[in-house]
Amino acid sequence: MDHAGDGPRLGLIVHHTDGDREYACDRDSHVGRLADGLDRGPDMGRLIVDMARDWTRVFTGAE
């Protein structure tokens, strides 16, 4: 794990897949690309949160 500093750390990548709430950003999107983060993130201890799939788990009151 590569999170600098002392104590507990949270490495998180927000995968912007919900184009209704924000610009979708994926491997081949015209807004931005996330290929390296999606490929290498888990091996580096990053948790990947998918906006379309996981958003209600992050904010339980979100619709």
C-alpha positions as CSV (number, residue, x, y, z in Angstrom):
1,M,0.0,0.0,0.0
2,D,1.3,3.4,-1.0
3,H,-0.6,5.9,1.1
4,A,1.8,8.4,2.7
5,G,1.7,9.4,6.3
6,D,1.2,7.7,9.7
7,G,-2.0,6.0,10.8
8,P,-4.9,4.6,8.8
9,R,-5.4,5.8,5.2
10,L,-8.2,5.5,2.7
11,G,-7.2,5.2,-1.0
12,L,-10.2,5.8,-3.1
13,I,-10.9,6.2,-6.8
14,V,-14.4,7.5,-7.7
15,H,-15.3,6.0,-11.1
16,H,-17.7,8.6,-12.6
17,T,-20.1,6.2,-14.5
18,D,-23.3,8.1,-13.8
19,G,-23.8,10.5,-16.7
20,D,-27.1,11.7,-15.2
21,R,-25.5,13.2,-12.1
22,E,-22.1,14.1,-13.5
23,Y,-20.0,13.7,-16.6
24,A,-19.3,10.0,-17.1
25,C,-15.5,9.4,-17.1
26,D,-14.3,6.0,-18.2
27,R,-11.6,4.2,-20.3
28,D,-12.7,5.7,-23.6
29,S,-14.6,8.8,-22.6
30,H,-14.1,12.2,-24.3
31,V,-14.1,14.0,-20.9
32,G,-11.3,12.0,-19.2
33,R,-9.8,8.6,-19.1
34,L,-9.4,6.4,-16.0
35,A,-7.7,3.3,-17.6
36,D,-4.5,3.4,-15.5
37,G,-6.4,4.0,-12.2
38,L,-8.9,1.2,-12.9
39,D,-6.1,-1.2,-13.9
40,R,-3.6,-0.5,-11.2
41,G,-5.7,1.0,-8.4
42,P,-6.7,-2.2,-6.6
43,D,-3.1,-3.5,-6.7
44,M,-2.1,-0.3,-5.0
45,G,-4.7,-0.6,-2.3
46,R,-7.2,1.8,-3.8
47,L,-10.9,1.1,-3.4
48,I,-12.8,1.8,-6.6
49,V,-16.3,3.2,-6.1
50,D,-18.6,3.2,-9.1
51,M,-21.0,6.1,-9.0
52,A,-23.9,4.4,-10.9
53,R,-23.6,1.2,-9.0
54,D,-22.4,2.2,-5.5
55,W,-23.7,5.8,-5.0
56,T,-26.6,4.8,-2.7
57,R,-24.2,2.8,-0.6
58,V,-22.1,5.9,0.0
59,F,-25.0,8.3,0.5
60,T,-27.9,6.1,1.7
61,G,-30.4,9.0,1.3
62,A,-29.5,9.7,-2.4
63,E,-32.0,8.9,-5.1
